[in-house]
Amino acid sequence: ELNTFSLIGHEQDFEVYQGERQLQEFEIAFANALPMNATQYVIGGATDHFYHTMEDRYYEFTEIVKNKKLTTNYIGPKEELSAMKKAKEAHPGFIYRTIKDFPKGLLNTVIRDDSVAIYSFAKPSLVYVIKSEAVARNYKQFFMMLWNMAGEK
């Protein structure tokens, strides 16, 4: 009976991927399943860890997302500026902003239309995926607040 009072529903799915190989496979499967002209939002801080974890598959991933015309809006620390520029060179749809004193660490949060993926680059690497449009909308609002705080680069 309580479910009838809920406005956003409680339905969500949850997945966990562990280890570098599973993270790579998750990213390639995501890229291949992308519709044309999709957009994702990334709260970063661990870009170097992402490059390292993807290894040689990073170039395969960027070719797929470039062909699918994915737009990635990325917010992160100024210390990642060289990594952000590298990502922009590999993927023209990569748009970035920095925030002074934004923490650099082991986590990235990726917000997509119907899910939020939290990447932990501690050992072993983990990806937690929450499949919920309501959760994704709320994370996107938080991202947009950070994006607006950062202003233009």
Buried (B, 14 or more C-beta within 10 A) or exposed (E): EEEEEEEEEEEBEEEEBEBBEBBBEBBBEBBEEBEEEBBBBBBBBBBBBBBEBBEEBBEEBBEBBBEBBBBBBBBBBEBBBEBBEBBBEBBEBBBBBBBEEBEBBEBBBBBBEBBBBBBBBEEEBBBBBBBBBBBBBBBBEEBBEBBEEBEEE
